[in-house]
């Protein structure tokens, strides 16, 4: 019985993107062999379980964990890259959308279409909101009036 990654992904809990990654890394073949099939059946049994994820995530520093969580739902590398660029921009200095678009196009080797640019605006807004919230939390933690009121 020979099955391709695409066919397997249709009924699997494991996303096709992950299966493609495993294939690129040489962990599984396409089409899947018997050994691949057995390994993927095992992986499906533990996929997404907190008891399996927790020890993996604890190996990351707190800074890396927070970064990972913030960008976990961004499905592409270029979106995560853009989020990080917008998130790390310094106060008072504006990072132009066109600069990030050009960086993505050069770094990742493709031209962003209109839908991807719309997505990029959402990523930018999300990063700006996160920066703003972090800034407000920092101000509250350092405000002497708030500190004395909590005593």
Order of alpha helices (4+ residues) and beta strands (2+ residues): alpha-alpha-alpha-alpha-alpha-alpha-alpha-alpha-alpha
